Amino acid sequence: MTHLSAPRRIRRTLGSTVMALGLVTGVAATTAVAAPHQSEDPREWERVLREEVSADSAARLSEAMSTYPGLVGTEGAARRAAYSVDMLTSWGLNAKLESYDVYASVPENIAVTMTGPEHRSLEVKEPPFPWHQNFDDVVVGYNAYSPAGDVTADVVYVNYGLPEDYAKLEELGVDVEGKIVLARYGNSFRGVKTQVAEEHGAAGVILYSDPADDGFTRGPVYPDGPWRNADGIQRGSVQYLFTYPGDPLTPGEPSVPGTPRLDPSEAENLPAIPTTPISYGQAQHLLAALEGPRAPEDWQGGLDLDYRVGPGPTTVHLDLDIAYEQIPVNDVVVEIPGSVYPEQKVVLGAHYDSWAYGTKDDVSGWVTLMETARAMSTLLDQGWRPKRTIVLAGWDGEEYGLLGATEWAEQHRADLVDNAVVYLNMDGAGGGKNFSASSVPALDEVLTDIAKEVADPNHGTVYANWQQSSGAQRPVPGRLGSGSDYTAFLDHLGIASADFGTSTPAGEYHSAYDDLHMMRNFLDPGYTYHAVAAAYAGTFALRMADSDVLPMTYSDYAVEVVRHLRALDEAQADAAVVDLRPAYDAARDWRAATRQLENAAVRAEGHGLDAINDALIAQERALIQEEGLPGREWFKHMVYAPGLYTGYAVQPLSAIDDAIAAGDAATAAKYRDLLVESMRQAADTARHAAMR
């Protein structure tokens, strides 16, 4: 039996850890005090910031945090937080910790044993390479928030484990009830795979990354190339994020002393069946022994074998010893006070926790944000002061279930609802060469404008990079679902949000091989795109903080809602479930009102300008309805939410879409009316401000 224990866990407060580590926790990247630079032009300050960011500085920060794992609740995460506070403080910024105690899983022993037709103990952790330090602290391959389990059963191969895959198995006469299903990663969030298996009566789930998706069929594998080798294991959370993220026991409230907590049996975002990941090198043994019907052609993967679905004669014993306890989650937060509108906040965030070393995910995002902070500190030395307060946050516990960001947003709900202008997320922001972005439609224009202004050493501009990576002459940001730290800001509080990053096609995701070797050799050699991403993020922060009129275009949003409504109408063309004409009318009226607002902004000044900015901030808030979505009231946004069976991917007008699919006319009409109410409120707010 394979016996692997968890890395060392925190047994003291992070405050004592910070004091113990002091300023010797990493390579110092000090900044000399620059000569004062006087400018009244906000765009000039943006240019100065872009010149200040440094690939060498980003590399030093990355190297300081990538030689040890940073799993939430362990000494590694505490060490990263302490190092971050020390560095930010050394640059003259006021960094602090905001901490929570969150109910979470802790792996004790993880064992996967093939019991038939042969006996084989499967490896559940990658082997190290000579350059790996602190490898004993790399967590065993496991899925956060899986329950403990001791199950022996026949195996059934279920392709990606989506509802349509189970429908195909039913056609083949294969029943998964009481079986252990083997599903490959891809095409949905892993928690969806567990949920669907649970719905079909499976006794357990094994997940693996097939080489057809991110392994040797794509190119050379680690350490000789960027693709997943036969040992690489994709860890990850199976918390039901599509129900609600964050502490399972405090939905909607921060996990701080005094907050009532659910009994774990009442938590609605926890799976009921055990789930664990293995590598494709180990999955090959299970697949090769399977008999039963041949898997459909599009289920065939990259391994050199004939994929069959079973059940049997492959049998497996899952022995997952997973404890649950309160673990510390510690956010690193910096505020740069605004000089004109100090109550208004522009928030940027990236998580610093990782499954193993996490040099890409998400040391790169946090390093990029820290480099942005360092550049801002030099601007402060030169006399710059933002008009609005800028908040820079390093989130802990993202990998387990968006823990730190969700708890922080829930704790600061009143202030954020009143004052937050925008949230920019940076998950993997600097870890590759190809640019991409997602956002609410109101931010499309500003994201595009900044991409055209930020230099890219290989393409001329970030916009040209975006054109090439997207294959579109006029690239448009994607839309936000879930799976990263923007979720609480957009879906729960109604704060206009965006996410951007850089990526290189690779197979390191959530494995022990997401490390400095991968980054230096394949993902971002020279840390060029860490600097590009820092320049982009800094420009966005300054643009949102210092613009007289907030660069948010809600007439574009209304146009997008009309497109989403048309897609729903096409889906119900043969059998109409709900009349969407009232929603079309409301969207068009909203567009007219926001056009008035945008025209008024051109000539506004003084209190009229303040009213216009207040109305712009209020637009996204209007799309929140406290009742929330059916069966998952934590999600309150009427336009954007993750789909119940997509997990990460967005499902526009989710409640109406699901009701149409189910033929539920009453629910479809109810959420159509809530959408109409939201758009009318937004339109009234815009029109009132435009007429002042």
N, C-alpha and C positions, 0 to 999 in steps of 0.2 A: 504493500500500500504506500502510495506517495504521501509523505508527511512534510508539509511546508507551513511555516508559521508566518504571522504578520510581522511587518517591520515594527520597530520600537514606537510606542505610542506616547503621547504627551501625558505626563503625570503631574504637571504643575501648570501654573498660569503662564500665559505667553509674556506677561509683563516681566516676570522673573527671568524668562528666557532672553528677552531683549537686553536686560541688564547684564546677564551673564555673558552674552556674546559681544556686547559693546561694539566698538568700531573695528574689530579685527575679523569680522565675519566674511569679508570678501575683499576684492581688489578695489581700492578707492579710485573713483574717477572724479577728482576734484575739478572745480571750475574757478578760474581766476576771475576776480571782479573786473568787469569790463568798464570802459569809459562810458560816461553818460551819452545817450543817443537821443536826441530830441526829434520828435516827429508828431505831428497832429494827424497824419494820414494813417488810418488803421491798416491799409494795405501795405504800407511801408513796414509796419511792425511784423506783418505776416512774412514779408520778404526777409527781414532780419532773422526771424525764427527759422525759416527754411535754410538759411546759410549756416545757422548754428548747429543743427543736428549733425551727428557724427556717427559714421559706421564703426569707427574704432571704439568709440565710447559704448555703443550698443554691444559690440563684441565682448568688451570687458564685463559688462553687466551680465550678458548671457553666460559667459564662462564661469562667473562667480556663482550662478544659481543652477548650473546644469551638471555639476559633478556629483550630485546626490539627488535621490528621489524627493518629491515634494507632495506626497499623498496627504490629503486632509486628515487632521487628527494625529499626525506623527511628528517626530522631532524635525524631520525635513521641512515640513510646512512651517513650523515655528521658526526654523533657521532662516527660511526665505523671508518671512514677515519681518524678522529682526533686521536682516540685512537691508531690506527695502526701507524700513523706517530710518535706519542709520544713514543710508545714502541720501535719501530725500532731505533729511535734516541737515546733512553736511552741505547741501546746496542752498540752505537758507529757507527751506519750505517747512511749513508747520504740519508735519505728518503725525497722525495719531492712529491708534487701533480701536476698532469697534468690534466687540466680541459677542458671540452667541454660543449656547450649548444646544446641540442638535442631536436628535435621535437618529442613529445611523448604524449600519452593519460593520462588523469587524471580523475578518476571516481568521479563524484559528487553524484549522486543518482542511485542506481541499484535496480530495482524491477522486480520480476517475479511473475505473478499472474495467477493461473489456473482459467479460466473463464467458463469452461464447461467440463463435465456436472454438476460440482459443482463449487462454488467460494471458492478459497483458496489462501491466500497470502503465497508464499513459502519463507522459510528462506534462506538467501543468505550470512550468516556468521555463523561460528561455535560458540557454547557457550564456555565460558572460564572454566578452572578448577582453583581450589584455588591457585595453584602455578604460575599461569600466571600473569606476571607483564606487565604494559603498554598495556593492551589488547585493549584499545580504539584506539590505533595506529595501530592495525592489519587491513590491508586493507580488505574491503569487497571482497567477491569472485567475481572476474571479469577477463576478458581477455584483456590484454594490446593490444593496436592497433585495438581493435574492434571500428567501428564507433558507434556514438550514434544511437539510434533507438527507435521508438515507433510503435510496430507492434502487431497486434492481428490476429491469424490465427489458423487453425487446425494443429495438431501435427502429424508427421509421424516419426515412429521409423526406423532408418536407420543403425542399428548395429554399426559397426565401422566407417561408413561414407566414405568408400573407393569406387573407381570407380566400382569394382565388386559388391559391395552392391547395388549400384543404378541400375546396370544391372539386378540384381535379383528382385528388386522392379518393374522394367519394365516388367519382366516376370510375376509378380503377378498382373500386371495391375494397379499399384499404381504410381501416378504422384506427384512429390513433388513441382511443380511450385506453388509459392505463399504460400507455407506451411512453418511452423517452424519445422525443422528437429531436432530430439532428437538422438544424437550419443553418444556412449560410448567411453571413452578414451581407447587407446591402438592400437597397430599395425601400427601406423603412427603418425607423428607430428600433433598436433592439428590444426596448420595453414593449413595443407593439407585438413583436414575435412571441414574447412570453404571454402577453394578454390573449392573443389569438389561440395559442396552444392551450392555455387555461380554459378558454371558452369551449374547446373541443375535447376536454377531458383528459389531456395528456398528464402524465405523472411527473414529468421533468423535461428540461430543455438543455441541449448542448448546442452551443454556437461555435462556428468556425469561419475563418476567412478563406474562401476558395481562391486558388491561384488564378482562376479566370478573371477575378475581380481586381485583385491588387498584388498578385504574386508573379511567379516566373514567366507566365505567358505574356506578361506586359513588358519584360525586359530583365536586365541583370538585377539580382537581389542583393540585399545587404549582406556583407559589408562592401561588395564590389559594385553595387548599384543601389538605386533608391527603393526597389520593390521589396515586398515582404518575402522573407525567406521561410523555409519549411518549419522553423521554430517560432516565428513571430506570433504572439497571441494578442488579440484585440480585447483588452479589458473594457469595462464600461458599466454604466448604471442601467438597471432595468426598472428603476422607479417609474411609475406611470405619470410622466411629466405632462401628458395630455389631459390629466385630471386636475392636478395642481403640482407645482414644484415646491422646493423648500422643505423645511422640517415637516415630516409626515404628521406630527402630532399637534402642530399649531397652524393649520391652514388659515391664511388671511391675517395672522397675528405674528409678531416677532417672537422668537424663542429666547426670551429673556426672563429673569426671575419675576414671578407674579403673573405670568401668562398662563391661563388654564391649558392643560394638555389633554388630548384625547387618550383613551386607552388604545394601545397599538392595534387591537382587534377592530377599532372603529376607523382607523386610517384608510382612506379610500384610494390612496395612490401607491399601495404596497402590493406586489404580486403574491400569489398564494402557492405557487409551485417553484421548486428549486431550478435555478438556471446557472450554467457555468460555461466559460469559453475554453477552447483548446486551439491548437495550431492546425494548419492543414496537413502538416506532416504526421500528426497524431490522428486526425480525422480520417486519413487515408486507410488506416487499419480497419476502421469501422465500416467505411463505405465499400471496401474491397470484399468484405465478407457478406454484405447484404445480398439477399435474394429477393424473390417476389417480382412484381411487374417491373419492366424496364421503365426508368424515368423518362418523361417526355423529352423531346430533343432540346427544348429551351431550358430544361433543368440540368442538362449535362454540363459539368464544370470543366476545369482545366487539368484535373488529375488524370493520369494515364490508366483509366479503368472505365468500365461500363457502369454508369450510375443506375442503381436500382433503388426502389423505395422501401423494400421490406414488406411487412415486419419480419425480423429475424433472418437467418439464425444469429445475427449479431445481437448480443445482449450486453448491457452495461450496468455496472454498479456505481451510482453516484453517492458519495459520502461527503457531504458538505457540512462541516462544523463551522457555523457562522453565528457569532454572538451579536447581540444588539446592546448598545449603551449610548449614553450622552457623550458626544465628542466635541472638542472646542473648534469653533470656526471663527477666524480672526481676519477681519477686513482692514486693509491699510488705506487710509483716507487723507487726502490733502485738500485744503480749501485755499484758493487765492481770492481774497475778498474783492467784490466789485466796487468801483468808485462812484458810480452813478445810480445803478439799480442793484444794490448789494443783496436784496432779497431774492432776485431772479437768479436761477442756477443753470449753468451749462455743465452737464455731467458726462464724463468720459470714464469708461471702465474696461478692465481686462482681468481675467482671473490668473492667479499665480500658482495655484495648486495644479498637480499633474498626477497621472497614474503611475508613471515611473520617473525618468529624468525629465521628460516633457520639454525638450529644447524647442520643439515646434509648438506643441500644445500643452500649456500656453505660456511657457517662458518667453516665447517670441512676442506675444501680444503685450505682456506686462513689461518686458524690456523696452518695447517700442513706446509704451506710455510713459515709462520712467525717463526715457531719453527725451520725450516731449516735455516732461516736467523739468528736466535739467535745462533744456533750451529756454523754457519760460522763465526759469530763475535768472538767466542772464539778461533777459528782457527787463525783468524787474529791477536788476542792478542798473539798467540804462534808463530807467524812468518810466517804463510802461506800467500802466495799471488798467486792468480790464474794466469795462463799464459794468458788466455783470459778473457775478461770482462764478469762478470755474472750479469744479470739483473733479479731482482725479482719484480714482478708486482702484485698488487691487483687491479683487474678490477671492475669497477662499471657498473651497468646497464646491466649485462649479461642476466638477466631474461627477460628483455623487448625486447631484440634483439641483443645481443652480442655488446652492444653499446660502452662501454669503450675500449675494446680490439680492435674493428674494427676501431674506430676513431684514436686510438693511432697508430695502424699499418699503417693506411692511412697517418697520419701526418709524421711518421718517415719512410715512404716508401723508400726513396733514401738510407738512412743509412742501413736499414734492408736488402734491396736487395743486397747491396754491401757487407755487413759484417755479417749478422746473420748466425750463424752456425746451430742452431736448436731451436725449441720451444717445451717446455714440458708443457702440460696443466694438471691442478689438480682440476677437478670439482668433489667434493665429495671424495677427496683423502683419508681422514681419517675416513669416516663415517660408517665403517662396518668391517666385519671380512673376507670377501672373496675377494681375489685379482683378478683384470683383467687389461688388457692393450690393447690399440690400437695404431697403428703407420703406417707410411709408411714402406715398406719392408726393406729399407736400415737400419732401426733402430731395426729390429727384434732381431738381434744377441746381441746387447749391452743391450737391455732390458732384454733378457733372462739371459745373464751373470750376470747382477746385481741382478736379482731375486735369483740366486743361491748363491749369496754372502751375502745378507741381511738376518739377523736372524728373525725368526717368532716364538714367544713363544709357539704357539700351534701346529706348523707343522715342526719346525726345521729351515726351510728356506721359504722365500717368494715363491720360485719356487715350493716347495712341496704344499704350499697353493694353488698356481695357478693350479697345476695338479689336486688337489681335486675339486676346484671350477669349473674348466672347464670340468672335466671328461676326460681329454686327458693326455696321458703319456708324450707327447711332445707338450705342449701348444704353440700356435703361436698367436701373437697379432692380433686383428681384424683390419679392415681398417677404416679410418676416413671418415665420411660423413659431417655432420654439426650438429648444435645444441649446440655447446659450443665454447669457445673462441679461439680454434686453427684455426677456419674457415678462418679468414683473413690471417693468416700466411701461411697456406698451399694452400688454394684454390685461393687466390688472388695474393700472393707474391711469392709462390713457395719456402717456407722455410720448410725443413724437420721437421716434427712434430710428436709428440707422446702424448698420453693421458693415464693416469693410475688412478686407484682408488680402494677403497675397499667398499664393500656393504654387507648389511644383508637384506635378503628378508623382505619387509615391505610395508606398505601402507601410509606412512607419506607424500609422495611427494607433495610439493607445498601447503600443508595445514597449518592451524594454529597449528597443532600438531607435526610439525617438530620442536622439542624443546628439552630442556635439559632433561626433563623427558624421552622422547623417546631415546635420546642418552645414558643416564646413565643406563637405565634399559634394553634396547633391542638392540641397534645398536652397540655401542662400550663401554660397561661398563669398567671403569678404564682407558679409552682413550688409551688402548694398541696399537690399530692400527693407531691412530694418530701418535704415535711415530714411528711405523714401516714405515708408509708412509713418514714421514719426513726423516728417514734414507735412504729410497729408493730414494727420490727426491734429497737429498743432494749428495748421491753417484753418481747419474746420472749427476748432475751439475758439480761435480769435475771431473768425468771421461771425460766429453765433454770439459771442460775448460783446463784440464792439460795433456791430452794425446798428445804425440808428433805427432802421426798420428790419425786423427779423426776416431773414431770407427763407420764407416758408410760403409755398404756393398751394393754397387749398382749392383753388379752382381746378387744378390738375387732379386733386384727390376726388372731387365730385365726378370728373370725367371717368376716372378709373372705376368708381362705383357703378356707373352706367354700364361699363364693359362687363363687370362682374354680374350684374343683373341680366344682361343679355345671355351670358353663359348659362345662367340658371334657366332662363326661358328656353334655350335650346335643349337643355337636359329634360325639360318636361313638355317638349313639343307634342308628343303623341298622346299624353294624358295629363292635362293641366291640373296641378294640385293647388296652386295659389295664384291669385291675380297680383302681379307685381307692378301694375300701372301706378298705384299710389307711391311706390318707392321710386320709380322713374321720375315722377313729377317732383318729388321732394329733392332728388339728386340734382335735377335741372334748376330748381329754385335755389338750392345751395350754391350751385355754380354761379348763378347770376349774382347772388349776394356776395360771394367771395371776390368776384370780378369787381364789384363796387368797392370792396374793401381794398383790393390791390390798387385800384385807380386812385382812391383817396390817399393811400400811403405815399404816392408820388409827391403830393403837395402838402402833406401834414407836417406840423411842427408843434412843439410844446406839449400841452396836455392832450391835444388831438393825436399826437404821435404815441403817447403813452396808451391811449385808448385803443389804437390800432394794434399795438403789440400785445396788449392784454387780450384782445379779441383773437389774435392769431394763436396765442397760447391756449385759449379756451376751445379752439376748434377740435383738437384731438380729444380733450376731456369730454366734449359733447357726445363722442362716439362710445362712451362708457355707459352701460346700464347696470345699476346695482344688482338687478335680478340675476345677471350672469347667464351663461349658456346652459342649455338643458343638461342636467346631470353633472355639470361641472361649473358651479356658480363662481368659482374663483376666477375663471376667464370671463371678462366683462365687456370686451371690445366687440362691437356689433359688426365690424367689417373684417377684421383679421384675427385668425386663431389657427393653431395647429389642428390638423384633422385627427379624428379619433384613431384612424388606422394609418396615418402617415407619420405621426410623432413629431418629426422635425419640420416637415414640409407644410407650407401654409395651405389653408382651405378657406378662400374668401367666402364671406357670408355663410359661415359654417353652420349655424343653427338652421337657417332656411334650407341650405343645401341638403343637410341630413334629413330634414323633415320631408323634403320633396322625394328623396330616395326611398324613404319609408312609406310614402303615400299618406303622411300625417298632415292633413289640411289644417287642422286646428293649430298645431305648433308652428307650421309654416306661416300662417296668418298672424299669429301672435308676434313672432320675431320680425316679420315684415313690418308690423306696426311699430315695434320698438326701434327698428332701423329708421323708419320714417320720423319718429319722434326725435331721435338723435340728430338727424340731418336738419330738421326744422329748427331745433334749438341752435345748432351751429349757424344756420342761415340767419336767424333772428339776431344772434350776437354779432355776426359780421355786418349785417345791414345797419344795426344800431350804431356801431362804431364808425361806419363809413359816413353816417349822416351827422356826426357831431361837429 
